Amino acid sequence: MAATHRLARLYALQARRSYASVSALNATARAKADKLSADWRGTSATGNNTKNYIGGEFVDSKTDEWLDVLDPATQTLLTRVPQTTSSEFAQAVQAASHAYKSWSRTSVLARQRFVIELQHLIRKNADALADSIVLEQGKTLADAHGDVLRGLQVIETAIGITSTLMGEKLEVSKDMDTEVRKVPLGQSLEIRFILKPSERDPGAAMIIAELCERAGLPAGVLNVVHGTVPIVNAICDSPAIRAISFVGGDRAGRHIFERGTRNGKRVQANMGAKNHAVLMPDANKNLALNSIVGAAFGAAGQRCMAVSLFSLELLRSWLPDLVERARKLQVNGGFEKGADLGPLISPASKKRVEEIISSVEPEGGRIHLDGRGISVSGYPNGRKYSDLHLQSSLAETLDDALDIINANPYGNGAVIFTQSGATARKFEAEVNVGQVGINVPIPVPLPMFAWSGNKGSVLGDIGFYGKSGINFYTQNKTTTSLWRAEDAVGNRASVNMPTMN
């Protein structure tokens, strides 16, 4: 109830706010916003409403509660996202159930052809997806294209489903076979999805939904609904939904995991992270400094795998070079040529960053580069831009650094820069995180491998990607069959316990 009341106050506050019109966008951003709004049925970047996608149709919500999506660079209203009503959510669940009739009769080869066509369409429309990400999330255009590429790698891995879904079969006794098959969760013979994108940046999800339709996905197999706490709770509570996959913050992740599992659902939740980098004396200086700056400040530090630096005390002399490379990064609008960092996604995120920076010195740290109060030419709302700041922690030994990392409650990843195989082996063996990088700043595995974050960074025991991703959405079905030739003529039953010898 408290969450619902907070949302009501939020809607009322947004209704009283006025934002910059689309004319506040510069010429490049305005042209891209106009094209997105003209080319795609479910999303808008010029102030109109985002639609739900239910039963193969983009439909306007009947809600009277809306959330504003703003361009982080100018605070221009791009679109309004509906707080999907309970009846609309029920329609989405019903549409997914009806999709069974056609999708369950579709062969695995036909499904594979759909994914191949989807891959082609995403490549063809990569510019639209990247433009939407820049406008709604604030990333630079190059970084947004990187997001699209990582998504394509997931799709390309999924194309191999005809091999990865293969079961196992063994003749366990004379004329007796045991076969294990992977089948979707529940009693139905296929998987259907209800997607709830982030209410802060729904555009890319709506474009992908339309591309799925163009690629031949039957109506109802994919449904997209929008909202916040009420729709999340509806997903957690619906008996028709058997599994929930979530990426986001700790508070939401714990809520979804606890509520979903309490209702008998399988849940995977990737949450907060604190990813450490250890810089050893024998590291390749140029590689290490460039890697650390890129990993720390990419996406304005908002990546879940962004790094924090722990170096050995004797490397204090490298700090001026690290500061200078960070200082050279260009903070600008995401579409601007040469931009390295775009704005943070919201004023609230900016405020949180400033609070973290302000806590450094009172806690005994030192700020080597402070970008608070930055002004970005050409953007009158430049106060919404991210701060460029650098702080470091110095450990005496590798063991000290390992103690710091292992004591942290999060366990997404950690990296080390060294040219010593022995040092790298010690780090790999003793660090307690799920994803380890050796001279690699962001050790996210490609999607043929499973995501392996641990400790407080994840809830649920089946990870994303790879074989784990398939295991999450499927369950094993075992069939043991006996076809003995003598049974065709035998006329005496055995009451002994079958030993399968």
ROGU-358269 format. One record per atom (N, C-alpha, C): x, y, z. Coordinates in steps of 0.2 Angstrom, whole numbers, plus 5000, padded with zeros to 4 digits. Example, Ala and Ser with C-alpha at 12.3 -4.5 7.8 and 13.67 -1.06 7.14 Angstrom:
residues 2
506649725039 506249785039 506649845039 506449895035 506849955036 506450005039 
//
This chain:
residues 501
500449945000 500050005000 500450065000 501050065004 501450125004 501750144997 501950084994 502250094987 501750124982 501050104983 500550124979 500450204980 500450224986 500350294988 500850334985 501550304986 502050344983 502050354975 501750304972 501650304965 501150364963 500550364967 500050404966 500350484967 500750494972 501050554972 501450574967 501850524964 502250534958 501850554952 501350514951 500950534945 500650604946 500450624952 500150694953 500650744951 501250734954 501850774953 502050784946 502050724942 502250734935 501650774931 501050764933 500550794930 500650874930 500950894935 501050964936 501650994933 502050954931 502750974928 502650994921 503051034919 503151054912 503851044910 503951014904 504650994901 504751034895 505351034893 505551064886 505151024881 504951064876 504651034870 505251004865 504950964860 505450924856 505850974852 505651034852 506051084848 506751104852 506751084859 507351094862 507951044860 507750994857 508250944854 508650984849 509350964848 509750994843 509550964836 509750994831 509550964824 509650894823 510250864825 510350794825 509850754829 509750774835 509350734839 508650734837 508450794835 507750804833 507550764826 508050764822 507950724816 507850644817 508250624822 508250554824 507550544828 507350584832 506750584836 506150574831 506150624826 505550624821 505550554817 506150534815 506150474812 505950414816 506150404822 505850354826 505150354827 504850414828 504150414829 503750404823 504050414817 503750404811 503750334808 504350294810 504450234808 504150174812 504050184818 503850134823 503250144826 502850094827 502150094829 502050104836 502550074840 502450064847 502750114852 503150154849 503550204853 503550274850 503750314854 503750384852 504350424854 504650464851 505150514853 505050584853 504350594851 504150664850 503550684855 503550654860 503050674865 502350634866 502250584861 501650544861 501750484866 501250454867 501250394871 501550334869 501850294873 502150224871 501550174872 501450134868 500950084868 501150014871 500649974873 500749904875 500749864869 500949804869 500949764863 500649694866 500049684864 499649634867 499249594861 499449524861 499049484855 499249504848 499849534847 500049554841 499849624839 499549664843 499349724842 499649774846 499849834843 500049894847 499449934850 499349934856 498649964858 498850014864 498350064863 498450124868 498150094875 498450114880 498250094887 497650144888 497150114892 496650154895 496750184902 497350174904 497550204911 497550274911 497450304917 497450374918 498150394922 498550344922 499250354926 499850344921 500250394920 500750394915 501450414918 501950384916 502650404918 502950434912 503350494913 503650534908 504350504907 504550494901 505250474898 505550544895 506150564898 506450624896 507150604893 507250654888 507950654885 508450674891 508950634893 509350654899 509750714897 509950724891 510350784889 509950854889 509350854888 508950914888 508350924892 508150864895 507550864899 506950874895 506950854888 506450854884 505950794885 505350804885 504850744885 504850714878 505050644879 505050604873 504450564872 504150534878 503650494877 503350484884 502750454885 502450444891 502250364891 502450334897 502350264898 501750244902 501350204900 500750194904 500850144910 500550154915 500450114921 499950064919 500050004916 499649964913 499049944918 498449944916 497949924920 497949844922 497549824927 497549754928 497149714923 496649744920 496249714914 496749704908 497149754907 497549754901 498149694902 498349694908 498849644910 498549574909 497949564911 497549504910 497449484903 497349534899 497349524892 497949494889 498549524891 499149504889 499349424891 499149414897 499149344899 498749294895 498149314894 497649274890 497949264882 498249324880 498549314873 499049264873 499449264878 500049224878 499749144878 499249134882 498949074882 498649044876 498349094872 498049084866 498549064860 499149094861 499649084856 499949004856 499748974861 499848904862 499648864855 499048884853 498748844847 499148844841 499548894840 499948894834 500648884835 500948914841 501648904842 501848834844 501448794848 501548734850 501648684844 501348704838 501348654832 501948674828 502348724830 502848754826 503548714827 503848684822 504448644823 505048684825 505548654828 506148684831 506448714825 506448684819 506748714813 506448784811 505748784811 505348844810 505548894815 505548884821 505748934826 506448954825 506948914823 507548934821 507548984816 507148974811 507149014805 506849084807 506449084812 506149154815 506749194818 507149154822 507749194825 508249214820 508349174815 508849194810 508549264806 507949264805 507649324802 507649384807 507549374813 507549424818 508249454818 508749404818 509449434818 509549484812 509349464806 509449504800 509049574801 508449564804 508149634805 508449674810 508649654815 509049694820 509649724817 510049684813 510649714810 510349774805 509849764801 509649804797 509349874800 509149864806 508849924810 509249944816 509849924816 510349944822 510350014823 510350054818 510350124819 509750154823 509150124821 508550144825 508650124832 508850064834 508850044841 509350084844 509950104841 510450144845 510250214846 509850244841 509650304842 509150314848 508750264848 508250264854 508650254861 509150214861 509550214867 509850274869 510150314864 510450374866 509950424868 509350434865 508850474867 508550464874 508450404875 508050384882 508550374887 509150344886 509550324891 510150374892 510350404887 510950454887 511650434885 511650364883 512350344881 512550374875 513250374873 513550394867 513250344862 513250374855 513050334850 513450274849 514150274850 514550214849 514350164854 514250184860 514150144866 513450104865 512950144862 512350114861 512350064855 512750074850 512850024845 513149964848 513649974853 513949914857 513349874860 512849904863 512349874866 511949824861 511849854855 511449824850 511849764848 512549764847 512949714845 512949654850 512949674857 512949624862 512249584862 511749624860 511049584859 511049544854 511349564848 511449514842 511849454844 512349464848 512749404850 512349354854 511849374858 511349334861 510949294856 510649334851 510249304846 510649254842 511249274840 511649224836 511749154840 511849164846 511949104850 511249064850 510749094851 510049064851 509949024845 510249044839 510149014833 510348944833 510848924838 511048854838 510648814843 510048834844 509548804849 509448734846 509548714840 509348644837 509848604840 510448624842 510948584845 510948584853 510848644855 510848654863 510248624866 509748614862 509148584865 509148504865 509648474862 509648404861 509648364868 509248314868 509248274874 509848224875 509748174879 510148124880 509748054880 510048004877 509747934877 510247884878 510147834882 510547774884 510147714885 510447664882 510147594883 510447564890 509947574895 510147554901 510147484903 509847444899 509747374900 509547344893 509547274893 509347244887 508647264885 508647294879 507947314876 507647374880 508047404885 507747464889 508147524887 507747574886 508047644885 507847694890 508247734892 508047794895 508247864892 507747904891 507847964887 507748024891 508148074891 508048144894 507948194889 507348234889 507248284885 507148354889 507248404886 507148474889 506448494886 506048514891 505348534889 505248604893 504848644890 504748714894 504448704900 504548754905 504148744911 503448744911 503148704915 502448694915 502148634910 501548634909 501248584905 501248594898 501248654896 501148674889 501848654885 501748654879 502348624875 502748684872 502648744874 503048804871 503148854876 503548904875 503648954880 503349024876 503049064880 502749124878 503049174883 503149234881 503449284885 502949344886 503049374892 502749444894 503349484896 503449534893 504049574894 503849644897 504149664903 504049724905 504649764905 504749814900 505449844900 505449894906 506049924906 506149984911 505650034909 505350064914 504950124912 505350184910 505950184911 506350244910 506650244902 506650184899 506850184892 506550124889 505950134887 505550074884 505650074876 505950114873 505950124866 506250064862 506850044864 507149984861 506749924861 506449914867 506049854868 505449854863 505149914862 504549914857 504749904850 505349934848 505649914842 505749844840 506049814845 506149744845 505549704844 505049724848 504349684847 504049694840 504149744837 503949754830 504349714825 505049714827 505449674823 505249594823 505049574829 504849504830 504249494826 503749534826 503149524822 503349524814 503849564812 504049564805 504349504803 504749474808 505149414807 504649354807 504049354809 503549304808 503349274815 503449304821 503249274827 502549284827 502149224829 501449224829 501149274835 500649304834 500349344839 500249314845 500449354851 500349324857 500949284860 501449264856 501949234859 502449284863 502449344861 502749394864 502249454866 502249474872 501749534874 502249574878 502049644877 502449694881 501949734884 502049744891 501649784895 502149834899 501849884901 502349934905 502049954912 502449984916 502250004923 502749994928 502550004934 503050004940 502849944944 502749964951 502649914956 502049874955 501449904953 500849864952 500949804947 501249824941 501349774936 501849724938 502349744941 502849694944 502549644948 502149664953 501749624957 501249574954 500949604949 500549564945 500849504941 501449514939 501949464936 502149414941 502349434947 502549394952 501949344954 501349374954 500749334957 500349294952 500449304945 500049274941 500249194940 499749154941 499849084941 500049054934 499949094929 500049074922 500849084921 501149124925 501849144923 502249094928 502749054925 503049004928 503849024930 504049074927 504749104928 504849174927 505249204930 505449274930 506149294929 506349324924 507049344924 507149424925 507549444929 507649514931 508349544931 508449604928 509049634929 508949704932 509249724937 509149794940 509449804947 509149844951 509449864957 509249814963 509549814969 509449764974 508749764977 508449824978 507849824981 507349794977 507249814971 506849774966 506949704965 507549684965 507749614964 507549574970 507649594976 507549554981 506749544982 506349604980 505649604981 505349554976 505649554970 505449504964 505549434966 506149424968 506349354970 505949324976 505849364981 505449344987 504749334985 504449374982 503749374980 503649314975 504049314970 504049264964 504149194967 504649184971 504749114973 504249094978 503949144982 503449124987 502849104983 502749124977 502149094973 502349034968 502949004970 503148944967 503448954960 503749014958 504049024952 504749024952 505049004947 505749004946 505949074945 506449104948 506649174948 507449174947 507649214942 508349234942 508449314942 508849344947 508849414948 509549434948 509849474943 510449504944 510349574946 510749584952 510649654955 511249694956 511449714961 511949764962 512649734961 513149784960 513849754959 514349804961 514949784963 515549824965 516149784962 516349804956 516849764952 517549804953 518049764956 518649794958 519249774952 519649824952 520249814947 520849814951 521349774951 521949774954 522549784949 522949834951 523449854946 524149834949 524449784946 525049754949 525649794946 526249794950 526849834947 527149814941 527049744938 527249724932 526749734926 526249764928 525649774922 525949814917 525649804911 525849844905 525449914906 525849964907 525550024910 525050054905 525250054898 524750084894 524150044893 524149984893 523549944892 523149954899 523449944905 523149954911 522750014912 523050074910 522750134912 522250154907 522350134900 521750144896 521150104897 521250034899 520749994901 520350014907 520750034912 520350064918 519950124917 520250174913 519850234912 519250214908 519250174903 518750154899 518150114903 518450064907 517950024911 517550064916 517950114919 517650154925 517150204922 517250234917 516850294915 516450274909 516450224905 516050204900 515350204902 514850224898 514150234900 514050274906 514450324907 514450374913 514450334919 514850274919 514950234925 514250194927 513750194923 513150164925 513150094923 513650064920 513649994918 513649954925 513349894924 513449854930 514149824931 514549824926 515249794927 515749854927 515549914928 515949974929 516449954935 517149974934 517549954939 517750014944 517949994950 518250034955 519050014956 519450054957 520150034957 520450024964 520849964964 521249954970 521949944967 522449974969 523149964967 523649954972 524149934971 524649924976 525049994978 525250004984 525450064986 526050094982 526450044979 527050074976 526850094969 526250094967 526050114960 525750184961 525850224966 525550284967 525850334962 526450324959 526750364954 526350364947 525850314946 525450304940 524850344941 524650374946 524050404947 523950474943 524550514942 524450574938 524250554931 524550494928 524450474921 523750454921 523450424926 522750394926 522250454926 522450504930 522050564931 522050604924 522650604921 522650644915 522250614909 522250544909 521850514904 521150514905 520950514911 520250524913 520050594911 520450644913 520250714911 520150734904 520450694900 520450704892 519750674890 519350644894 518750614891 518250674890 517850674884 517450724882 516750704885 516450754889 515750744891 515350784887 514850754883 514450794879 513750754877 513350784873 512750744871 512950684867 512450634868 512650564865 512750564858 512450614854 512550614847 513050654845 513450694849 513950734847 514550694845 514950724840 515550694838 516050694843 516350634844 516950634849 516750634857 516050624858 515850614865 516050554868 516350554874 516550494877 516050474883 515750524886 515250514891 514650554889 514050524890 513450564889 513150584896 512550604897 512250624903 512050564907 512050564914 511650514918 510950514916 510650464917 509950454915 509450494918 509550524924 509050564927 509350614932 509050664934 509250704939 509350674946 508950624947 509050584953 509650544953 509850514948 510450484947 511050524948 511050584945 511550634946 511650654953 511050664957 511150684964 511450624968 511250564966 511550504970 512350504969 512550524963 513250524961 513650574965 513350634965 513650694969 513650674977 513150634979 513150614986 513750574988 513850524983 514450474984 515050514984 515150554979 515750594979 515950634985 515350664987 515450704993 515650665000 515450604999 515650565005 516350535005 516750545000 517450524999 517850545005 517950615005 518450645009 518250635017 517650645019 517450635026 517650565028 517650515023 517750445025 518550425024 518950485023 519650475023 519950465016 519550465011 519850455004 520050525001 520350514995 520550574992 520250574985 519950634983 519750644976 520250674971 520550634967 521050654962 520750694956 520150684954 519850724949 519150734950 518950794951 518250814953 517850854947 517350824945 516950854939 516350884941 516250894948 515550914950 515550994947 514951014945 514851074943 515051084935 515051034932 515251034925 514751064921 515051104916 514551144911 514751114904 514251094901 514251064894 514051114889 514451144884 514251194880 513751164875 513251204874 512651194869 512051154873 512151144879 511651114883 511451154889 510951194889 510751234895 510651194901 510351134900 510251094906 510851044908 511451074907 512051034908 512151014915 511751044920 511851014927 511650944927 511250914922 511050854922 511650804920 512150834918 512750784915 513050754921 513450704920 513750664925 514450694927 514650684933 515250714936 515850664933 516350694932 516950654930 517450654936 517450604940 517850604946 518250534947 518850544950 519250484951 519450484958 519350424961 519650414968 519950344968 520450334972 520850274972 520950244980 521050184980 521150154987 521850114986 522250114990 522950084989 522950034994 523149974992 523249914996 524049904996 524249875002 524949855003 525249804998 524849744998 525049684995 524449654991 524549604987 524049574983 523549544988 523749514993 523349484998 522849535001 523149595002 522649645005 522149665000 522349664994 521849684989 521249624988 521549564989 521049504989 520549514995 520849525001 520449535007 519849585006 520049645003 519549695002 519049674997 519249644991 518749614986 518249564990 518549514993 518249454995 517749475001 517949535005 517449555010 516849595008 516949615001 516349654998 515749604998 515149634999 514549584999 514349574991 514649604986 514449594980 514949544976 514749514971 515249464968 515149464960 515049514957 514949514949 515649494946 516149534947 516749524944 517349564947 517949544945 518549574947 519049564942 519549614941 520049604936 520749624939 521249594936 521949604938 522349624932 522749674932 523249684927 523949664929 524249614926 524849594927 525149554921 525849544921 526149504916 526449444919 526249424925 526549364929 525949314929 526149254926 525649204926 525449174933 526049174937 525949154944 525449204948 525549264947 525149314950 524449304948 524349304941 523649294939 523349234941 523749174942 523449114944 523249124952 523649154956 523449164963 522749204963 522749254959 522149294959 521549264957 521549224952 521049184949 520749134954 521249104958 521049044962 520749074969 520949134971 520849154978 520249214978 520149244972 519649294972 518949264972 518549294977 517849264977 517349304973 517349304967 516849334962 516749284957 516149294953 515949254948 516349254941 516549324940 516849334933 517549364934 518049334932 518749354933 519049384926 519349434926 519649464921 520449464922 520849444917 521549454918 521749494912 521949554913 522149604908 521549614903 520949604906 520249614903 519849664907 519649724905 519349764910 518649754912 518249724907 517549704908 517449634907 517549584911 517549514910 516849484909 516449514905 515749484904 515849434899 515649374900 515749314895 515249324889 515449304883 515049304878 514449254879 513849264876 513249224878 513249154877 513749124874 513749054874 514049024881 514249064885 514449054892 513949074896 513849044902 513349074907 513649134911 513149174912 513349234917 513449204924 513949224927 514149184933 514349234939 513949294940 514049334946 513849294952 514049314958 513949274964 513849324970 513749294976 513649334982 513049374981 513049434984 512549484984 512349504977 512649494972 512549514965 511949474962 511749424965 511249384961 510849344966 510249334964 509749284968 509549234963 509449174965 509249114960 509949074959 509849014957 510348974956 510448954949 510148984944 510248964937 510349034934 510949044930 511149104928 510849114921 511049174918 510849194912 511349164907 511149164900 511549154895 511749074894 511949054889 512248984888 511748934890 512048874892 511648814894 511248834900 511548874904 511148894910 510448934908 510548974903 509949014901 509448964898 509648914895 509148864892 508848824898 509248804903 509048764909 508548804913 508648874913 508148914917 507448904914 507348904908 506648904905 506448834903 506848784905 506548714903 506648674909 506348614909 506448564914 506548494910 506848454914 506948384911 506348344911 506248304906 505748254906 506048184904 506048134909 506348074908 505848014906 506047984900 505547924898 506047864898 505747814902 506047744901 505647694898 505847664892 505447624888 505747554887 505347504887 505547434886 505147404881 505547374876 505247344870 505647274869 505347224873 505747154872 505347114867 505747084863 505547034858 505146984861 505346954867 504946894870 504346914872 504146984874 503546994876 502946984871 503146984865 502646964860 502346894860 502746854863 502546784864 502446754871 502746794876 502746764883 502046774886 501946724891 501246724894 501346714902 501846734905 501946734912 502246794915 501846824919 502046894922 502546884928 503046934929 503446934935 503246984940 503246964946 503147014952 503747034955 504347014953 504947044956 505047114955 505447144959 505647214958 506147224952 505947264947 506347274941 507047294943 507547254941 508247274943 508647304937 508347304931 508647334925 509347304923 509447244925 510147214923 510047184916 
//
